[in-house]
């Protein structure tokens, strides 16, 4: 039986992948669009661009694989 949400889809509109301390980004899967790296400042605007009425605090709509709401530390000048 084929996955109803398609290959690589989580079933959530937004799925934030695990925390990676070697990157300033978190990979965010947006249903129907795939995955993209986002910085904290990019997260809400990008998610709302795709899902304007999403409730970012609803775990049924936005799933964090770990460390909800946290982003890896990054300091200006780092790659």
N, C-alpha and C positions, 0 to 999 in steps of 0.2 A: 504494500500500500504506500502511496506517495505522501510525503509530508504536505499537509494542507497549506502551510505557510510558505512552502518552497524551500529549495536548498539553502542552507546557511541562515535561515530565519529562525528567530527565537520564539515567536508567538506573541511577544510584547511589541508595542509600537516602537519603544526605545529600549535598547539593551546596552548598558555600559559595561564593557569588558573589564577584566581584572586590572588592578592597580599595578603599574610597572614603575619601579623607582628609577629606572634608567631613561625615562622619557618624561617630558613635561606634558605630554598628551595622554588622553585615554581614548582608546578606540571605542567608538559609539556606533552601534548598528541601528540604522533607521529602517523600519519595515518598508520593504519595497524598493529601497535605494542602495542597500549594502552597508558597508562599514567605512567610517572615515575617522581620522585622528582629530580630536578637538581639544583645545585649551579651555580652561575654566570660563574665560570671557566669551568664547565662541559657542559654548554649549547651549545655553538657553535661547539665544537668538536663532541658532540653526535649527534646534528642535521645534521652536515655534513657527519657523518658516515652513516646515514640513507638516507639522500638526498644530495649527493655530489654537485649537481649543483644548490642548492637552493639559492635564493636571500633573505638574512635575512632582508633586508630593504623593501621588497615587501609585503604590507599588505594582498595581495591575497594569499601569500604563508605562511606567519607567522602572525598569529593573536594573539594579546595581549588582554585579557579580560579587563585589566585595567593597568595603569601605564607602558606603553611600555618601555622596556629596563631597568626597575628598578627591584631591588631585595631587599628583606627585609634586614635590617641591621643585621649584625652578628659580634661578636667580638671573637677572639680566646679564648678558655676556656669555651665558652657557649655550651650547649648541642644542 
